Amino acid sequence: MFFKNAIGWSLAGRKAAALALAGLLLVCAQGARALTAETARAMAIGETEARIEALNRAVAQADAPTRRLIEALAGGAVKVTEDAVFMLDGARAIDPVTGQPVALPEAAEDVINNNWMRASLEAALAVLQLASADEAGRLQAAAALLKEPDESRLPLLEQALAREQSQVVRERLELARAATLLASADAGRRLQAARALEASRSPDVKLLLNEQLSQESDAQVKAAVQAAIARIDATLALGENLGVLFTGVSLGSILLLAALGLAITYGLMGVINMAHGELIMVGAYATYVVQGLFQRYLPEGAFGWYLVAAVPVAFLASALAGAILERAVIRYLYGRPLESLLATWGISLILIQTVRTVFGAQNVGLENPGWMSGGWQVLPNLTLPYNRLVIIGFAAAVLVAVAWLIGRTRLGLFVRGVTQNRPIASCMGVNTARIDTCAFALGSGIAGLAGCALSQVGNVGPDLGQSYIVDSFMTVVLGGVGQLAGAVYAALGLGLANKLLEGWTGAVLAKIAVLVFIIVFIQKRPQGIFALKGRSAEA
């Protein structure tokens, strides 16, 4: 890649490089020749200008040894003596012409490349990639030429466009060609290029246009460049705004996952469970254990499915911990909120210390499966990470499953009956003690699912749950105790409010502002966004 402002670039050097590249095009028409020892020496030994001329002539040969030598020169893996060149492959020395191992003389010295030579090597590699059979390689080469346009390369771009079949690569080459024409001495060409670059919507192209605007003398071209910059700015602003909305929805989905279990244990059962965050942590560590088992005992190709296997394991691990907690402690504290708060807070400390003893105090590392790595590029400055998209979909699936379970199943009917009127439910033959355990285990298991999801977007450590317990309670109380729909609205609202305010006030002040809003809202509407209706609202 050409670094325009690099030290060592002189006007005379640029002209020499342009003339050399023009010579290169003439050589291209004569056909390809194999790399020779003389050519290798000319590329590695001598003055920079002569080396670049030899490099440009060698690029026209486009054979495998030439490419390997250029890559080695660019990577600093070449040594020379007065009359020979050696490529390095680890501890071995290789003849660049034959590709055979050779003895490396003690007098061999490293090849020194200045900025001009390094830029020429990168450009040579980009030119070679334009003829690659790999579409990704050609696209990368076109992107490199787009960032550092040079009018002397225009014939090469024209040739590449003439033979290119991929529409994606053609579009990038067209942009590279327009960026190249932007530096033309012909005002008409510059005007055509400015209008073509409007469609790029790329920050890199904006930099080129700003540079051209600072030195443009033609009024019509200057107006076209300004219009192109304005259009690109509008697209970049749209990308930034959509990015903020996406991060808000992503944070809201995480808050929803963390709060759904609490919506059952606190919203429906009235238990202030301060160990809810630690149940999230249990789910995250269960995911870590499953990852370790896949890495140790299963083939490497199966690793991508470890997260699918970890979902039920995380649910069952946290549900079991919740069931034990309910049967051992919580069952004796129903109707006594202060005692349940203190007891579950103590249990949270026990769980944290247990994890520190078993797994250590440091954070543990979890890897995203291959299908959750990378992202979907919607706009040039907006990429939606796949792991965040998967978590949003996962949160929606868990919400639908919980709503169906509570509203459409026999267990859900019993849970609602017991929480609304325990004596009547008991008189009708419902085993209230068993329902209490099942409901608490369900809420705890959902917390484990939240931990499984959180393990893919952040650090997993003993203090993981402490980061979400307060936000979980705020979400449930703001949405309305016992209301799943309220939890959804509250989670998304808090996530979007946090991210929108962060852009104006910073993360700390945004958090404070949201907390103040919740306090004021609860003062005015204690029942939350959605209030219970019917006789149970007065209980």
Disulfide bonds with the S-S distance in Angstrom:
none
